[in-house]
Amino acid sequence: MCYADIATEYDGTVTAFCYCGWVEYGHNTESADAAAYAHQNAPDDIDDDAPATA
Protein backbone atom coordinates (compact mmCIF):
# COMPACT_ATOMS: atom_id res chain seq x y z
CA MET A 1 0.00 0.00 0.00
CA CYS A 2 1.21 3.47 -0.84
CA TYR A 3 1.10 6.62 1.25
CA ALA A 4 1.02 9.65 -1.06
CA ASP A 5 1.31 13.27 -0.01
CA ILE A 6 1.88 16.71 -1.52
CA ALA A 7 4.51 19.42 -1.07
CA THR A 8 4.44 23.07 -2.12
CA GLU A 9 7.58 24.09 -4.02
CA TYR A 10 9.37 27.46 -3.88
CA ASP A 11 7.96 28.45 -7.28
CA GLY A 12 4.37 27.98 -6.07
CA THR A 13 3.73 24.71 -7.86
CA VAL A 14 2.72 21.64 -5.89
CA THR A 15 4.37 18.22 -6.18
CA ALA A 16 2.49 14.99 -5.49
CA PHE A 17 4.77 12.23 -4.26
CA CYS A 18 4.81 8.83 -2.60
CA TYR A 19 7.31 6.92 -0.53
CA CYS A 20 7.34 4.19 -3.19
CA GLY A 21 9.11 6.62 -5.55
CA TRP A 22 6.15 7.89 -7.58
CA VAL A 23 6.19 11.66 -8.17
CA GLU A 24 4.30 14.18 -10.31
CA TYR A 25 5.46 17.81 -10.62
CA GLY A 26 3.75 21.03 -11.67
CA HIS A 27 0.36 20.70 -10.02
CA ASN A 28 -1.76 23.20 -8.16
CA THR A 29 -3.04 22.17 -4.72
CA GLU A 30 -6.30 20.68 -5.96
CA SER A 31 -4.80 18.67 -8.81
CA ALA A 32 -1.93 17.45 -6.60
CA ASP A 33 -4.41 16.28 -3.96
CA ALA A 34 -6.39 14.44 -6.65
CA ALA A 35 -3.25 12.81 -8.08
CA ALA A 36 -2.04 11.73 -4.62
CA TYR A 37 -5.47 10.35 -3.75
CA ALA A 38 -5.68 8.44 -7.04
CA HIS A 39 -2.19 6.99 -6.59
CA GLN A 40 -2.76 6.01 -2.98
CA ASN A 41 -6.06 4.31 -3.76
CA ALA A 42 -5.06 2.63 -7.02
CA PRO A 43 -5.23 -1.15 -6.93
CA ASP A 44 -1.88 -2.82 -6.45
CA ASP A 45 -0.28 -4.19 -9.61
CA ILE A 46 -0.81 -7.91 -9.91
CA ASP A 47 2.14 -10.02 -10.94
CA ASP A 48 1.22 -12.15 -13.98
CA ASP A 49 3.13 -15.06 -12.49
CA ALA A 50 1.36 -14.91 -9.12
CA PRO A 51 -1.16 -17.66 -8.45
CA ALA A 52 -4.79 -16.60 -8.51
CA THR A 53 -6.63 -16.65 -5.22
CA ALA A 54 -10.31 -17.37 -4.82
MOPE-V277303 format. One line per field, one symbol per residue. ss: DSSP state (a for helix, b for strand, c for the rest). phi: phi as a letter, one per 30 degrees, with the letter a starting at -180 (. if undefined). Layout:
BEGIN
ss->???
phi->???
END
This chain:
BEGIN
ss->cccbbbbbcccccbbbbbccccbbbbbcaaaaaaaaaaaacccccccccccccc
phi->.cbdbbbddddjdbccbbddjdabcidcedddedddddddcddddcddddddcc
END
